[in-house]
Amino acid sequence: MKEIIGIVTIVCMIVITISIALLLYRVIKGPTNPDRAVALDAMGINLMGMAGLVAVLLATTRLNDVILLIGILLFIGTIALAKYLEKGVIIDRDDD
């Protein structure tokens, strides 16, 4: 059973690697900035999946913190990028 899990995990890692490469192309070549933002979010989600697969392959739970940290950083980055795309600034300063 361990051999099957190892093989499936490696196949999934290869598929995620291909997905990240295609998303990197979309980030570089994307027609609009929102397309680039969505591609960056998808890359982050794939990175979380890759960390999860490595945790399964190594049979450890120590990477759970890394997965949560990536998720939190993705959320903060998405909010900041959405605010920038909407308003043009990230931090509003009132100079009254």
C-alpha positions in Angstrom: 0.0 0.0 0.0 2.9 2.4 0.8 4.2 1.8 -2.7 0.9 2.8 -4.3 0.7 5.9 -2.2 4.3 6.9 -3.1 3.6 6.4 -6.8 0.3 8.3 -6.8 1.9 11.1 -4.8 4.8 11.5 -7.2 2.4 11.5 -10.2 0.4 14.2 -8.5 3.5 16.2 -7.8 4.4 16.0 -11.5 1.0 17.2 -12.5 1.1 20.1 -10.1 4.5 21.1 -11.4 3.2 21.2 -14.9 0.3 23.3 -13.7 2.6 25.7 -11.9 4.6 26.1 -15.1 1.5 26.9 -17.1 0.3 29.3 -14.5 3.8 31.0 -14.6 3.3 31.5 -18.3 -0.1 33.1 -17.6 1.4 35.4 -15.0 4.1 36.6 -17.4 1.9 36.7 -20.6 -1.5 37.4 -19.1 -3.6 39.9 -21.1 -4.9 41.8 -18.0 -3.8 42.4 -14.4 -6.8 40.5 -13.0 -5.8 37.5 -15.0 -2.3 37.7 -13.5 -3.8 38.0 -10.0 -5.9 34.9 -10.5 -2.9 33.0 -11.9 -0.8 34.0 -8.8 -3.6 32.8 -6.5 -3.8 29.5 -8.4 0.0 29.1 -8.1 -0.2 29.6 -4.4 -2.9 27.0 -4.1 -0.8 24.6 -6.1 2.1 25.4 -3.8 0.0 24.5 -0.8 -1.0 21.2 -2.5 2.6 20.5 -3.3 3.5 21.0 0.4 0.7 18.7 1.4 1.9 16.0 -1.0 5.4 16.3 0.3 4.0 15.9 3.8 2.2 12.7 2.7 5.3 11.4 1.0 7.5 12.0 4.0 4.7 10.8 6.4 5.1 13.9 8.6 2.8 16.5 10.0 5.5 19.2 10.4 4.5 20.8 7.1 1.0 21.7 8.2 2.3 25.0 9.6 3.9 25.8 6.3 0.7 25.1 4.5 -1.2 27.4 6.8 1.4 30.1 6.5 1.2 30.0 2.7 -2.6 30.2 2.9 -2.5 33.3 5.2 0.1 35.0 3.0 -2.0 34.2 -0.1 -5.1 35.8 1.5 -3.3 38.9 2.5 -1.7 39.2 -0.9 -5.0 38.7 -2.6 -6.7 41.4 -0.6 -3.8 43.9 -1.2 -3.7 43.2 -4.9 -7.5 43.5 -5.2 -7.4 46.8 -3.4 -4.6 48.0 -5.6 -6.4 47.0 -8.8 -9.6 48.7 -7.6 -8.2 52.0 -6.2 -4.7 52.3 -7.4 -3.3 52.5 -3.8 -2.9 49.9 -1.1 -2.7 52.1 2.0 -5.0 55.2 2.1 -3.5 58.2 3.9 -5.6 61.1 4.9 -3.4 64.2 4.9 -5.8 66.6 6.4 
